[in-house]
Amino acid sequence: MKIARRSMFVTGLTGTLFLLMTGVAAAQAASGAADNQFTANGMKYLAAGIAMGIGSVGPGIGIGMLGGRAMEALGRNPEAAGVIQTNMILGIAFAEAIGIYALVVAILIGFVF
């Protein structure tokens, strides 16, 4: 229960920061001044960097935990190496997919919006 509240807080904070930064960038871009254009682009790339940084923390922790637990399981039951390795690689692939989604969002923020 405590972890669910913490993850909801982090998700809400991330969303708030994203909306704040894109709103500031859009407001500054609307003014039309040359100096504001550089600021808008800077905020856009800052938002992309934050999206990638925060989006890669979860998969990094997940992959580390998967690898560590797989090594513990191999140490306890070496005969099950094939099954453990297959399941570990599958779990790592799913965790890595979340990191790739974060990369896609960061690229979209940087180049499209």
N, C-alpha and C positions, 0 to 999 in steps of 0.2 A: 504494500500500500504506500509505503514511504517513497519507494522508487518511482511509482506511477505519478505521485505528486511532483517529485523532482523533475521527471521527464516532461510533464505538462508545463512546469514553470520554465524550463529551458526552451521548450518549443515556443511558448508564448513570448519569451524574451527575444528569441531569434526572429520571430515574425515581426515583433514590434520594431526591432532595430532595422530590419529590412524595409519595412514600410516607412520608417522615419527617414532612412537614407534615400530611398527612391523618391519620397515626397519632397525632400530638400533639393535633390537634383532636378526634379521636374519644376519646382518653383523657381529655381535659379535659372534654368534653361528658358523659362517663359519670359524672363526680363529682357533677354536679347543682348546684353552687354557682352563684349568679348571676354572680359575677365570672368564673368559668370559662366561662360561656356567652358572655360578650363576647369572651373570649380565643379560644374555639373559632370564633366567627364571624369574628374578625379573621384567624386563621390560614387559614380557608377562603378569604377574599377575597385574602389574600396569595398563596396557592397559585394562585388563578385569575389574578392579575396576573402571576405568574411564568410560568405556562403560556402566557399570551398574549404576554408579552414574548419568551420564548425561541422560541415557535412562529412569531413574525413575523420573526425574524432571517433564517432561511433563505430565505423568499420574497422578502424585501427585497434580499438579496444576489443571488438568482437573477434578479430583475427588472432590477436594475441592470446585471448582466453581459449579460443579453439585449439590453437597450437599447443599451449601449455597443458590443457586437459588431455589432448591426444597423447602427449608424451607421458603423462601420468598413467594413462590407460595402457600404453605400450609397456611401461615398466612393470605394471601389475600383471598383465596378461599378454606376453609376447606372441603367443600362438594366434591371437586375433588381429595381427598386424594388417592383413589385407582389408578386413571389414572396417577397422578403425581408420585406416588411411583413406579409404573410399568415402566414408562419411565425413571425415575431416575436410577433404578437398571439396566436397559438395557444399558443406557449410561455409567454407572460405569463399567459394564462388558466389554464394548468395550475399554474404557480407560485402564482398567487393563490388557487387552490383549496386548496392546503396551508395558506395563511394563514387561510382560512375555516374549515378543520377545527380549527385552533388556537383560533379564536374560539368555535366551538361547544363545544369542551372546556372553555374558560374559563367560558362561560355555564353549562354543566352543573355545574361545580365550585361556582360562586357561588350558584346557585339550587336545585339539586336535592340535592346531597350535603350 
